[in-house]
Amino acid sequence: MLARVREIPEGFVRSYGDISPGAPRFGGTVLSQTDEDVPWWRVVRADGSLAKGERQRVLLEDEGVPFRGTRVDMTVARLPADVDLA
């Protein structure tokens, strides 16, 4: 699961369900408890809302991720789960 997070390129996001199909809450738990260096800010809720609020938004905006109001524009920024980056 952490490998999927590491694969998300700058400027894109994936949802918790994309990185942990069938168990999105598990993916969130793993990210919140890991000490590994992963780009956690690139994982958002399926509706584009942010679990870590302003802190996460600043990191995403720095990478050029587009927003619609308070949510990531998932139609533009979401990297589909079935895209293999390896």
PyMOL Python script that loads the backbone (N, CA, C, O; Angstrom):
from pymol import cmd

cmd.read_pdbstr("""\
ATOM      1  N   MET A   1       0.822  -1.182   0.000  1.00  0.00           N
ATOM      2  CA  MET A   1       0.000   0.000   0.000  1.00  0.00           C
ATOM      3  C   MET A   1       0.870   1.253   0.000  1.00  0.00           C
ATOM      4  O   MET A   1       0.591   2.189  -0.749  1.00  0.00           O
ATOM      5  N   LEU A   2       1.910   1.292   0.816  1.00  0.00           N
ATOM      6  CA  LEU A   2       2.795   2.456   0.833  1.00  0.00           C
ATOM      7  C   LEU A   2       3.504   2.635  -0.500  1.00  0.00           C
ATOM      8  O   LEU A   2       3.814   3.760  -0.891  1.00  0.00           O
ATOM      9  N   ALA A   3       3.762   1.537  -1.202  1.00  0.00           N
ATOM     10  CA  ALA A   3       4.375   1.623  -2.529  1.00  0.00           C
ATOM     11  C   ALA A   3       3.458   2.381  -3.483  1.00  0.00           C
ATOM     12  O   ALA A   3       3.934   3.158  -4.311  1.00  0.00           O
ATOM     13  N   ARG A   4       2.153   2.165  -3.377  1.00  0.00           N
ATOM     14  CA  ARG A   4       1.196   2.895  -4.223  1.00  0.00           C
ATOM     15  C   ARG A   4       1.226   4.388  -3.944  1.00  0.00           C
ATOM     16  O   ARG A   4       1.074   5.196  -4.860  1.00  0.00           O
ATOM     17  N   VAL A   5       1.419   4.755  -2.693  1.00  0.00           N
ATOM     18  CA  VAL A   5       1.495   6.174  -2.338  1.00  0.00           C
ATOM     19  C   VAL A   5       2.773   6.776  -2.910  1.00  0.00           C
ATOM     20  O   VAL A   5       2.755   7.884  -3.447  1.00  0.00           O
ATOM     21  N   ARG A   6       3.876   6.051  -2.797  1.00  0.00           N
ATOM     22  CA  ARG A   6       5.149   6.545  -3.329  1.00  0.00           C
ATOM     23  C   ARG A   6       5.104   6.749  -4.837  1.00  0.00           C
ATOM     24  O   ARG A   6       5.827   7.593  -5.365  1.00  0.00           O
ATOM     25  N   GLU A   7       4.265   5.991  -5.537  1.00  0.00           N
ATOM     26  CA  GLU A   7       4.160   6.070  -6.994  1.00  0.00           C
ATOM     27  C   GLU A   7       3.390   7.293  -7.485  1.00  0.00           C
ATOM     28  O   GLU A   7       3.482   7.628  -8.666  1.00  0.00           O
ATOM     29  N   ILE A   8       2.651   7.958  -6.639  1.00  0.00           N
ATOM     30  CA  ILE A   8       1.837   9.096  -7.079  1.00  0.00           C
ATOM     31  C   ILE A   8       2.775  10.244  -7.447  1.00  0.00           C
ATOM     32  O   ILE A   8       3.501  10.748  -6.590  1.00  0.00           O
ATOM     33  N   PRO A   9       2.765  10.660  -8.712  1.00  0.00           N
ATOM     34  CA  PRO A   9       3.672  11.733  -9.117  1.00  0.00           C
ATOM     35  C   PRO A   9       3.230  13.104  -8.598  1.00  0.00           C
ATOM     36  O   PRO A   9       2.056  13.324  -8.299  1.00  0.00           O
ATOM     37  N   GLU A  10       4.176  13.994  -8.501  1.00  0.00           N
ATOM     38  CA  GLU A  10       3.901  15.371  -8.090  1.00  0.00           C
ATOM     39  C   GLU A  10       2.828  15.955  -9.004  1.00  0.00           C
ATOM     40  O   GLU A  10       2.853  15.758 -10.219  1.00  0.00           O
ATOM     41  N   GLY A  11       1.888  16.676  -8.399  1.00  0.00           N
ATOM     42  CA  GLY A  11       0.819  17.307  -9.160  1.00  0.00           C
ATOM     43  C   GLY A  11      -0.429  16.454  -9.320  1.00  0.00           C
ATOM     44  O   GLY A  11      -1.406  16.888  -9.930  1.00  0.00           O
ATOM     45  N   PHE A  12      -0.400  15.238  -8.775  1.00  0.00           N
ATOM     46  CA  PHE A  12      -1.540  14.335  -8.874  1.00  0.00           C
ATOM     47  C   PHE A  12      -1.920  13.817  -7.492  1.00  0.00           C
ATOM     48  O   PHE A  12      -1.148  13.922  -6.539  1.00  0.00           O
ATOM     49  N   VAL A  13      -3.117  13.258  -7.402  1.00  0.00           N
ATOM     50  CA  VAL A  13      -3.587  12.648  -6.158  1.00  0.00           C
ATOM     51  C   VAL A  13      -4.242  11.317  -6.481  1.00  0.00           C
ATOM     52  O   VAL A  13      -4.574  11.022  -7.629  1.00  0.00           O
ATOM     53  N   ARG A  14      -4.414  10.537  -5.452  1.00  0.00           N
ATOM     54  CA  ARG A  14      -5.245   9.337  -5.499  1.00  0.00           C
ATOM     55  C   ARG A  14      -6.113   9.368  -4.251  1.00  0.00           C
ATOM     56  O   ARG A  14      -5.796  10.040  -3.270  1.00  0.00           O
ATOM     57  N   SER A  15      -7.210   8.631  -4.308  1.00  0.00           N
ATOM     58  CA  SER A  15      -8.089   8.563  -3.143  1.00  0.00           C
ATOM     59  C   SER A  15      -7.638   7.424  -2.238  1.00  0.00           C
ATOM     60  O   SER A  15      -6.853   6.566  -2.644  1.00  0.00           O
ATOM     61  N   TYR A  16      -8.139   7.424  -1.013  1.00  0.00           N
ATOM     62  CA  TYR A  16      -7.838   6.328  -0.092  1.00  0.00           C
ATOM     63  C   TYR A  16      -8.283   4.994  -0.681  1.00  0.00           C
ATOM     64  O   TYR A  16      -7.603   3.982  -0.512  1.00  0.00           O
ATOM     65  N   GLY A  17      -9.417   4.987  -1.370  1.00  0.00           N
ATOM     66  CA  GLY A  17      -9.901   3.768  -2.006  1.00  0.00           C
ATOM     67  C   GLY A  17      -9.008   3.305  -3.151  1.00  0.00           C
ATOM     68  O   GLY A  17      -8.925   2.109  -3.428  1.00  0.00           O
ATOM     69  N   ASP A  18      -8.337   4.249  -3.818  1.00  0.00           N
ATOM     70  CA  ASP A  18      -7.411   3.880  -4.887  1.00  0.00           C
ATOM     71  C   ASP A  18      -6.184   3.156  -4.334  1.00  0.00           C
ATOM     72  O   ASP A  18      -5.689   2.207  -4.941  1.00  0.00           O
ATOM     73  N   ILE A  19      -5.707   3.607  -3.193  1.00  0.00           N
ATOM     74  CA  ILE A  19      -4.480   3.008  -2.656  1.00  0.00           C
ATOM     75  C   ILE A  19      -4.755   1.774  -1.806  1.00  0.00           C
ATOM     76  O   ILE A  19      -3.866   0.952  -1.586  1.00  0.00           O
ATOM     77  N   SER A  20      -5.982   1.652  -1.336  1.00  0.00           N
ATOM     78  CA  SER A  20      -6.352   0.492  -0.523  1.00  0.00           C
ATOM     79  C   SER A  20      -7.754   0.038  -0.927  1.00  0.00           C
ATOM     80  O   SER A  20      -8.709   0.230  -0.174  1.00  0.00           O
ATOM     81  N   PRO A  21      -7.881  -0.563  -2.113  1.00  0.00           N
ATOM     82  CA  PRO A  21      -9.202  -0.980  -2.604  1.00  0.00           C
ATOM     83  C   PRO A  21      -9.910  -1.907  -1.615  1.00  0.00           C
ATOM     84  O   PRO A  21      -9.323  -2.856  -1.095  1.00  0.00           O
ATOM     85  N   GLY A  22     -11.160  -1.613  -1.376  1.00  0.00           N
ATOM     86  CA  GLY A  22     -11.947  -2.441  -0.471  1.00  0.00           C
ATOM     87  C   GLY A  22     -11.790  -2.094   0.995  1.00  0.00           C
ATOM     88  O   GLY A  22     -12.583  -2.535   1.827  1.00  0.00           O
ATOM     89  N   ALA A  23     -10.767  -1.303   1.324  1.00  0.00           N
ATOM     90  CA  ALA A  23     -10.529  -0.950   2.731  1.00  0.00           C
ATOM     91  C   ALA A  23      -9.887   0.429   2.833  1.00  0.00           C
ATOM     92  O   ALA A  23      -8.771   0.551   3.337  1.00  0.00           O
ATOM     93  N   PRO A  24     -10.580   1.477   2.359  1.00  0.00           N
ATOM     94  CA  PRO A  24      -9.979   2.805   2.367  1.00  0.00           C
ATOM     95  C   PRO A  24      -9.610   3.319   3.766  1.00  0.00           C
ATOM     96  O   PRO A  24      -8.631   4.048   3.921  1.00  0.00           O
ATOM     97  N   ARG A  25     -10.376   2.946   4.758  1.00  0.00           N
ATOM     98  CA  ARG A  25     -10.054   3.395   6.119  1.00  0.00           C
ATOM     99  C   ARG A  25      -8.757   2.771   6.609  1.00  0.00           C
ATOM    100  O   ARG A  25      -8.003   3.394   7.357  1.00  0.00           O
ATOM    101  N   PHE A  26      -8.502   1.540   6.186  1.00  0.00           N
ATOM    102  CA  PHE A  26      -7.236   0.890   6.528  1.00  0.00           C
ATOM    103  C   PHE A  26      -6.071   1.687   5.950  1.00  0.00           C
ATOM    104  O   PHE A  26      -5.059   1.896   6.618  1.00  0.00           O
ATOM    105  N   GLY A  27      -6.221   2.131   4.704  1.00  0.00           N
ATOM    106  CA  GLY A  27      -5.175   2.949   4.081  1.00  0.00           C
ATOM    107  C   GLY A  27      -4.915   4.216   4.867  1.00  0.00           C
ATOM    108  O   GLY A  27      -3.763   4.609   5.052  1.00  0.00           O
ATOM    109  N   GLY A  28      -5.967   4.853   5.329  1.00  0.00           N
ATOM    110  CA  GLY A  28      -5.808   6.057   6.150  1.00  0.00           C
ATOM    111  C   GLY A  28      -5.109   5.773   7.460  1.00  0.00           C
ATOM    112  O   GLY A  28      -4.273   6.557   7.910  1.00  0.00           O
ATOM    113  N   THR A  29      -5.451   4.657   8.069  1.00  0.00           N
ATOM    114  CA  THR A  29      -4.811   4.274   9.329  1.00  0.00           C
ATOM    115  C   THR A  29      -3.324   4.029   9.128  1.00  0.00           C
ATOM    116  O   THR A  29      -2.501   4.487   9.921  1.00  0.00           O
ATOM    117  N   VAL A  30      -2.984   3.310   8.072  1.00  0.00           N
ATOM    118  CA  VAL A  30      -1.566   3.041   7.790  1.00  0.00           C
ATOM    119  C   VAL A  30      -0.813   4.346   7.582  1.00  0.00           C
ATOM    120  O   VAL A  30       0.262   4.538   8.150  1.00  0.00           O
ATOM    121  N   LEU A  31      -1.364   5.243   6.775  1.00  0.00           N
ATOM    122  CA  LEU A  31      -0.693   6.524   6.525  1.00  0.00           C
ATOM    123  C   LEU A  31      -0.533   7.345   7.794  1.00  0.00           C
ATOM    124  O   LEU A  31       0.491   8.003   7.980  1.00  0.00           O
ATOM    125  N   SER A  32      -1.522   7.316   8.658  1.00  0.00           N
ATOM    126  CA  SER A  32      -1.448   8.128   9.873  1.00  0.00           C
ATOM    127  C   SER A  32      -0.450   7.583  10.889  1.00  0.00           C
ATOM    128  O   SER A  32      -0.012   8.307  11.783  1.00  0.00           O
ATOM    129  N   GLN A  33      -0.090   6.300  10.753  1.00  0.00           N
ATOM    130  CA  GLN A  33       0.779   5.688  11.750  1.00  0.00           C
ATOM    131  C   GLN A  33       2.180   5.350  11.247  1.00  0.00           C
ATOM    132  O   GLN A  33       3.033   4.936  12.032  1.00  0.00           O
ATOM    133  N   THR A  34       2.425   5.520   9.962  1.00  0.00           N
ATOM    134  CA  THR A  34       3.735   5.130   9.436  1.00  0.00           C
ATOM    135  C   THR A  34       4.809   6.167   9.756  1.00  0.00           C
ATOM    136  O   THR A  34       4.537   7.363   9.856  1.00  0.00           O
ATOM    137  N   ASP A  35       6.020   5.680   9.911  1.00  0.00           N
ATOM    138  CA  ASP A  35       7.181   6.547  10.072  1.00  0.00           C
ATOM    139  C   ASP A  35       7.959   6.651   8.766  1.00  0.00           C
ATOM    140  O   ASP A  35       8.962   7.359   8.687  1.00  0.00           O
ATOM    141  N   GLU A  36       7.492   5.943   7.745  1.00  0.00           N
ATOM    142  CA  GLU A  36       8.179   5.958   6.461  1.00  0.00           C
ATOM    143  C   GLU A  36       7.931   7.284   5.738  1.00  0.00           C
ATOM    144  O   GLU A  36       6.908   7.942   5.927  1.00  0.00           O
ATOM    145  N   ASP A  37       8.901   7.643   4.909  1.00  0.00           N
ATOM    146  CA  ASP A  37       8.828   8.888   4.159  1.00  0.00           C
ATOM    147  C   ASP A  37       8.013   8.660   2.889  1.00  0.00           C
ATOM    148  O   ASP A  37       8.534   8.182   1.881  1.00  0.00           O
ATOM    149  N   VAL A  38       6.739   9.006   2.950  1.00  0.00           N
ATOM    150  CA  VAL A  38       5.844   8.865   1.800  1.00  0.00           C
ATOM    151  C   VAL A  38       5.100  10.181   1.605  1.00  0.00           C
ATOM    152  O   VAL A  38       4.868  10.907   2.572  1.00  0.00           O
ATOM    153  N   PRO A  39       4.723  10.498   0.370  1.00  0.00           N
ATOM    154  CA  PRO A  39       3.986  11.740   0.104  1.00  0.00           C
ATOM    155  C   PRO A  39       2.509  11.613   0.486  1.00  0.00           C
ATOM    156  O   PRO A  39       1.635  11.590  -0.380  1.00  0.00           O
ATOM    157  N   TRP A  40       2.247  11.532   1.770  1.00  0.00           N
ATOM    158  CA  TRP A  40       0.903  11.325   2.307  1.00  0.00           C
ATOM    159  C   TRP A  40      -0.095  12.372   1.828  1.00  0.00           C
ATOM    160  O   TRP A  40      -1.285  12.083   1.703  1.00  0.00           O
ATOM    161  N   TRP A  41       0.379  13.579   1.562  1.00  0.00           N
ATOM    162  CA  TRP A  41      -0.517  14.686   1.186  1.00  0.00           C
ATOM    163  C   TRP A  41      -1.161  14.448  -0.169  1.00  0.00           C
ATOM    164  O   TRP A  41      -2.131  15.126  -0.509  1.00  0.00           O
ATOM    165  N   ARG A  42      -0.653  13.507  -0.952  1.00  0.00           N
ATOM    166  CA  ARG A  42      -1.218  13.209  -2.269  1.00  0.00           C
ATOM    167  C   ARG A  42      -2.367  12.217  -2.210  1.00  0.00           C
ATOM    168  O   ARG A  42      -2.876  11.796  -3.249  1.00  0.00           O
ATOM    169  N   VAL A  43      -2.778  11.840  -1.015  1.00  0.00           N
ATOM    170  CA  VAL A  43      -3.914  10.936  -0.834  1.00  0.00           C
ATOM    171  C   VAL A  43      -5.047  11.737  -0.193  1.00  0.00           C
ATOM    172  O   VAL A  43      -4.896  12.315   0.883  1.00  0.00           O
ATOM    173  N   VAL A  44      -6.180  11.753  -0.883  1.00  0.00           N
ATOM    174  CA  VAL A  44      -7.324  12.549  -0.439  1.00  0.00           C
ATOM    175  C   VAL A  44      -8.570  11.673  -0.407  1.00  0.00           C
ATOM    176  O   VAL A  44      -8.554  10.535  -0.877  1.00  0.00           O
ATOM    177  N   ARG A  45      -9.633  12.205   0.145  1.00  0.00           N
ATOM    178  CA  ARG A  45     -10.907  11.482   0.139  1.00  0.00           C
ATOM    179  C   ARG A  45     -11.462  11.426  -1.278  1.00  0.00           C
ATOM    180  O   ARG A  45     -11.091  12.235  -2.129  1.00  0.00           O
ATOM    181  N   ALA A  46     -12.342  10.480  -1.526  1.00  0.00           N
ATOM    182  CA  ALA A  46     -12.897  10.261  -2.872  1.00  0.00           C
ATOM    183  C   ALA A  46     -13.580  11.502  -3.436  1.00  0.00           C
ATOM    184  O   ALA A  46     -13.616  11.686  -4.653  1.00  0.00           O
ATOM    185  N   ASP A  47     -14.116  12.347  -2.579  1.00  0.00           N
ATOM    186  CA  ASP A  47     -14.785  13.557  -3.054  1.00  0.00           C
ATOM    187  C   ASP A  47     -13.828  14.737  -3.195  1.00  0.00           C
ATOM    188  O   ASP A  47     -14.256  15.850  -3.500  1.00  0.00           O
ATOM    189  N   GLY A  48     -12.539  14.498  -2.973  1.00  0.00           N
ATOM    190  CA  GLY A  48     -11.540  15.559  -3.109  1.00  0.00           C
ATOM    191  C   GLY A  48     -11.293  16.351  -1.848  1.00  0.00           C
ATOM    192  O   GLY A  48     -10.431  17.230  -1.831  1.00  0.00           O
ATOM    193  N   SER A  49     -12.032  16.060  -0.789  1.00  0.00           N
ATOM    194  CA  SER A  49     -11.805  16.789   0.465  1.00  0.00           C
ATOM    195  C   SER A  49     -10.529  16.281   1.132  1.00  0.00           C
ATOM    196  O   SER A  49     -10.060  15.175   0.863  1.00  0.00           O
ATOM    197  N   LEU A  50      -9.991  17.111   1.998  1.00  0.00           N
ATOM    198  CA  LEU A  50      -8.692  16.849   2.609  1.00  0.00           C
ATOM    199  C   LEU A  50      -8.822  16.394   4.047  1.00  0.00           C
ATOM    200  O   LEU A  50      -9.540  17.008   4.835  1.00  0.00           O
ATOM    201  N   ALA A  51      -8.131  15.319   4.392  1.00  0.00           N
ATOM    202  CA  ALA A  51      -8.150  14.807   5.759  1.00  0.00           C
ATOM    203  C   ALA A  51      -7.302  15.663   6.689  1.00  0.00           C
ATOM    204  O   ALA A  51      -7.568  15.727   7.889  1.00  0.00           O
ATOM    205  N   LYS A  52      -6.282  16.320   6.145  1.00  0.00           N
ATOM    206  CA  LYS A  52      -5.360  17.101   6.975  1.00  0.00           C
ATOM    207  C   LYS A  52      -5.488  18.605   6.765  1.00  0.00           C
ATOM    208  O   LYS A  52      -4.605  19.366   7.161  1.00  0.00           O
ATOM    209  N   GLY A  53      -6.568  19.030   6.154  1.00  0.00           N
ATOM    210  CA  GLY A  53      -6.908  20.434   6.054  1.00  0.00           C
ATOM    211  C   GLY A  53      -5.870  21.325   5.387  1.00  0.00           C
ATOM    212  O   GLY A  53      -5.277  20.968   4.370  1.00  0.00           O
ATOM    213  N   GLU A  54      -5.665  22.491   5.985  1.00  0.00           N
ATOM    214  CA  GLU A  54      -4.817  23.528   5.398  1.00  0.00           C
ATOM    215  C   GLU A  54      -3.377  23.063   5.193  1.00  0.00           C
ATOM    216  O   GLU A  54      -2.746  23.422   4.199  1.00  0.00           O
ATOM    217  N   ARG A  55      -2.866  22.287   6.105  1.00  0.00           N
ATOM    218  CA  ARG A  55      -1.498  21.765   5.982  1.00  0.00           C
ATOM    219  C   ARG A  55      -1.350  20.957   4.683  1.00  0.00           C
ATOM    220  O   ARG A  55      -0.363  21.102   3.962  1.00  0.00           O
ATOM    221  N   GLN A  56      -2.314  20.130   4.404  1.00  0.00           N
ATOM    222  CA  GLN A  56      -2.294  19.315   3.203  1.00  0.00           C
ATOM    223  C   GLN A  56      -2.522  20.170   1.963  1.00  0.00           C
ATOM    224  O   GLN A  56      -1.884  19.960   0.932  1.00  0.00           O
ATOM    225  N   ARG A  57      -3.421  21.123   2.063  1.00  0.00           N
ATOM    226  CA  ARG A  57      -3.721  21.985   0.916  1.00  0.00           C
ATOM    227  C   ARG A  57      -2.488  22.758   0.456  1.00  0.00           C
ATOM    228  O   ARG A  57      -2.232  22.860  -0.744  1.00  0.00           O
ATOM    229  N   VAL A  58      -1.732  23.295   1.390  1.00  0.00           N
ATOM    230  CA  VAL A  58      -0.527  24.051   1.034  1.00  0.00           C
ATOM    231  C   VAL A  58       0.447  23.171   0.255  1.00  0.00           C
ATOM    232  O   VAL A  58       0.999  23.602  -0.757  1.00  0.00           O
ATOM    233  N   LEU A  59       0.657  21.961   0.714  1.00  0.00           N
ATOM    234  CA  LEU A  59       1.578  21.043   0.028  1.00  0.00           C
ATOM    235  C   LEU A  59       1.079  20.709  -1.383  1.00  0.00           C
ATOM    236  O   LEU A  59       1.866  20.663  -2.329  1.00  0.00           O
ATOM    237  N   LEU A  60      -0.217  20.480  -1.516  1.00  0.00           N
ATOM    238  CA  LEU A  60      -0.778  20.164  -2.832  1.00  0.00           C
ATOM    239  C   LEU A  60      -0.729  21.370  -3.764  1.00  0.00           C
ATOM    240  O   LEU A  60      -0.395  21.229  -4.941  1.00  0.00           O
ATOM    241  N   GLU A  61      -1.055  22.542  -3.255  1.00  0.00           N
ATOM    242  CA  GLU A  61      -0.988  23.752  -4.084  1.00  0.00           C
ATOM    243  C   GLU A  61       0.432  24.021  -4.552  1.00  0.00           C
ATOM    244  O   GLU A  61       0.641  24.460  -5.683  1.00  0.00           O
ATOM    245  N   ASP A  62       1.409  23.762  -3.692  1.00  0.00           N
ATOM    246  CA  ASP A  62       2.818  23.931  -4.077  1.00  0.00           C
ATOM    247  C   ASP A  62       3.194  23.028  -5.249  1.00  0.00           C
ATOM    248  O   ASP A  62       4.112  23.347  -6.006  1.00  0.00           O
ATOM    249  N   GLU A  63       2.499  21.914  -5.403  1.00  0.00           N
ATOM    250  CA  GLU A  63       2.759  20.981  -6.493  1.00  0.00           C
ATOM    251  C   GLU A  63       1.879  21.260  -7.717  1.00  0.00           C
ATOM    252  O   GLU A  63       1.993  20.577  -8.735  1.00  0.00           O
ATOM    253  N   GLY A  64       1.008  22.257  -7.616  1.00  0.00           N
ATOM    254  CA  GLY A  64       0.161  22.623  -8.744  1.00  0.00           C
ATOM    255  C   GLY A  64      -1.131  21.845  -8.860  1.00  0.00           C
ATOM    256  O   GLY A  64      -1.764  21.854  -9.916  1.00  0.00           O
ATOM    257  N   VAL A  65      -1.538  21.170  -7.793  1.00  0.00           N
ATOM    258  CA  VAL A  65      -2.798  20.420  -7.811  1.00  0.00           C
ATOM    259  C   VAL A  65      -3.962  21.417  -7.839  1.00  0.00           C
ATOM    260  O   VAL A  65      -4.024  22.307  -6.991  1.00  0.00           O
ATOM    261  N   PRO A  66      -4.883  21.282  -8.798  1.00  0.00           N
ATOM    262  CA  PRO A  66      -6.004  22.214  -8.903  1.00  0.00           C
ATOM    263  C   PRO A  66      -7.103  21.937  -7.869  1.00  0.00           C
ATOM    264  O   PRO A  66      -7.361  20.792  -7.499  1.00  0.00           O
ATOM    265  N   PHE A  67      -7.727  23.005  -7.424  1.00  0.00           N
ATOM    266  CA  PHE A  67      -8.824  22.922  -6.467  1.00  0.00           C
ATOM    267  C   PHE A  67     -10.071  23.566  -7.047  1.00  0.00           C
ATOM    268  O   PHE A  67     -10.005  24.448  -7.902  1.00  0.00           O
ATOM    269  N   ARG A  68     -11.204  23.097  -6.556  1.00  0.00           N
ATOM    270  CA  ARG A  68     -12.509  23.737  -6.774  1.00  0.00           C
ATOM    271  C   ARG A  68     -13.030  24.050  -5.390  1.00  0.00           C
ATOM    272  O   ARG A  68     -13.561  23.173  -4.708  1.00  0.00           O
ATOM    273  N   GLY A  69     -12.886  25.271  -4.980  1.00  0.00           N
ATOM    274  CA  GLY A  69     -13.256  25.637  -3.614  1.00  0.00           C
ATOM    275  C   GLY A  69     -12.305  24.988  -2.635  1.00  0.00           C
ATOM    276  O   GLY A  69     -11.093  25.186  -2.711  1.00  0.00           O
ATOM    277  N   THR A  70     -12.858  24.206  -1.708  1.00  0.00           N
ATOM    278  CA  THR A  70     -12.029  23.576  -0.676  1.00  0.00           C
ATOM    279  C   THR A  70     -11.597  22.160  -1.039  1.00  0.00           C
ATOM    280  O   THR A  70     -10.920  21.499  -0.252  1.00  0.00           O
ATOM    281  N   ARG A  71     -11.980  21.689  -2.221  1.00  0.00           N
ATOM    282  CA  ARG A  71     -11.691  20.304  -2.605  1.00  0.00           C
ATOM    283  C   ARG A  71     -10.785  20.235  -3.823  1.00  0.00           C
ATOM    284  O   ARG A  71     -10.806  21.113  -4.685  1.00  0.00           O
ATOM    285  N   VAL A  72      -9.994  19.179  -3.877  1.00  0.00           N
ATOM    286  CA  VAL A  72      -9.182  18.909  -5.053  1.00  0.00           C
ATOM    287  C   VAL A  72     -10.115  18.655  -6.230  1.00  0.00           C
ATOM    288  O   VAL A  72     -11.129  17.973  -6.083  1.00  0.00           O
ATOM    289  N   ASP A  73      -9.780  19.194  -7.387  1.00  0.00           N
ATOM    290  CA  ASP A  73     -10.553  18.930  -8.595  1.00  0.00           C
ATOM    291  C   ASP A  73     -10.172  17.531  -9.085  1.00  0.00           C
ATOM    292  O   ASP A  73      -9.204  17.366  -9.827  1.00  0.00           O
ATOM    293  N   MET A  74     -10.928  16.549  -8.669  1.00  0.00           N
ATOM    294  CA  MET A  74     -10.613  15.152  -8.943  1.00  0.00           C
ATOM    295  C   MET A  74     -10.711  14.808 -10.434  1.00  0.00           C
ATOM    296  O   MET A  74     -10.087  13.845 -10.879  1.00  0.00           O
ATOM    297  N   THR A  75     -11.475  15.569 -11.203  1.00  0.00           N
ATOM    298  CA  THR A  75     -11.576  15.290 -12.637  1.00  0.00           C
ATOM    299  C   THR A  75     -10.271  15.602 -13.356  1.00  0.00           C
ATOM    300  O   THR A  75     -10.015  15.076 -14.439  1.00  0.00           O
ATOM    301  N   VAL A  76      -9.450  16.453 -12.760  1.00  0.00           N
ATOM    302  CA  VAL A  76      -8.177  16.849 -13.363  1.00  0.00           C
ATOM    303  C   VAL A  76      -6.991  16.187 -12.656  1.00  0.00           C
ATOM    304  O   VAL A  76      -6.065  15.709 -13.312  1.00  0.00           O
ATOM    305  N   ALA A  77      -7.019  16.160 -11.340  1.00  0.00           N
ATOM    306  CA  ALA A  77      -5.837  15.772 -10.557  1.00  0.00           C
ATOM    307  C   ALA A  77      -5.779  14.302 -10.165  1.00  0.00           C
ATOM    308  O   ALA A  77      -4.715  13.818  -9.778  1.00  0.00           O
ATOM    309  N   ARG A  78      -6.870  13.592 -10.251  1.00  0.00           N
ATOM    310  CA  ARG A  78      -6.877  12.198  -9.791  1.00  0.00           C
ATOM    311  C   ARG A  78      -6.182  11.288 -10.784  1.00  0.00           C
ATOM    312  O   ARG A  78      -6.523  11.252 -11.967  1.00  0.00           O
ATOM    313  N   LEU A  79      -5.212  10.562 -10.288  1.00  0.00           N
ATOM    314  CA  LEU A  79      -4.539   9.540 -11.070  1.00  0.00           C
ATOM    315  C   LEU A  79      -5.327   8.251 -10.864  1.00  0.00           C
ATOM    316  O   LEU A  79      -5.367   7.741  -9.745  1.00  0.00           O
ATOM    317  N   PRO A  80      -5.949   7.714 -11.898  1.00  0.00           N
ATOM    318  CA  PRO A  80      -6.793   6.529 -11.725  1.00  0.00           C
ATOM    319  C   PRO A  80      -6.042   5.370 -11.080  1.00  0.00           C
ATOM    320  O   PRO A  80      -4.844   5.193 -11.299  1.00  0.00           O
ATOM    321  N   ALA A  81      -6.750   4.597 -10.293  1.00  0.00           N
ATOM    322  CA  ALA A  81      -6.165   3.473  -9.569  1.00  0.00           C
ATOM    323  C   ALA A  81      -5.578   2.440 -10.504  1.00  0.00           C
ATOM    324  O   ALA A  81      -4.631   1.745 -10.138  1.00  0.00           O
ATOM    325  N   ASP A  82      -6.124   2.324 -11.713  1.00  0.00           N
ATOM    326  CA  ASP A  82      -5.658   1.278 -12.625  1.00  0.00           C
ATOM    327  C   ASP A  82      -4.456   1.693 -13.467  1.00  0.00           C
ATOM    328  O   ASP A  82      -3.998   0.916 -14.305  1.00  0.00           O
ATOM    329  N   VAL A  83      -3.939   2.899 -13.261  1.00  0.00           N
ATOM    330  CA  VAL A  83      -2.731   3.337 -13.969  1.00  0.00           C
ATOM    331  C   VAL A  83      -1.523   2.752 -13.259  1.00  0.00           C
ATOM    332  O   VAL A  83      -1.289   3.021 -12.080  1.00  0.00           O
ATOM    333  N   ASP A  84      -0.772   1.963 -13.977  1.00  0.00           N
ATOM    334  CA  ASP A  84       0.426   1.336 -13.419  1.00  0.00           C
ATOM    335  C   ASP A  84       1.632   2.189 -13.749  1.00  0.00           C
ATOM    336  O   ASP A  84       1.943   2.404 -14.920  1.00  0.00           O
ATOM    337  N   LEU A  85       2.314   2.678 -12.722  1.00  0.00           N
ATOM    338  CA  LEU A  85       3.453   3.565 -12.933  1.00  0.00           C
ATOM    339  C   LEU A  85       4.792   2.838 -12.908  1.00  0.00           C
ATOM    340  O   LEU A  85       5.839   3.447 -13.126  1.00  0.00           O
ATOM    341  N   ALA A  86       4.758   1.550 -12.644  1.00  0.00           N
ATOM    342  CA  ALA A  86       6.011   0.784 -12.549  1.00  0.00           C
ATOM    343  C   ALA A  86       6.608   0.501 -13.906  1.00  0.00           C
ATOM    344  O   ALA A  86       7.660  -0.131 -13.997  1.00  0.00           O
TER     345      ALA A  86
END
""", "prot")
cmd.dss("prot")
cmd.show_as("cartoon", "prot")
cmd.util.cbc("prot")
cmd.orient("prot")
